[in-house]
């Protein structure tokens, strides 16, 4: 998938793949409490696994990411909010 071309986030995506596809997810993940996005585990952990390690609710994190995707796809935001 190209950068910025994600349509839906699921819990089984690898964390590093997720942020490579959509770098604007980084501040959302940081705000949720996931502060080690560049660690070696991010290359092999799913979003769900990373959430559990950080004591985060994976459903809430996925919802926040998908809210961003929906807003971007609906033209409510232009994707430059974090640049």
Secondary structure, DSSP 4 states (H G I P E B T S, - for coil): --TT------TTSBHHHHHHH-TTHHHHHHHHT---TTSGGGGT-BHHHHHHHTT--HHHHHHHHHHHHHHHHTTSS-S-TT-
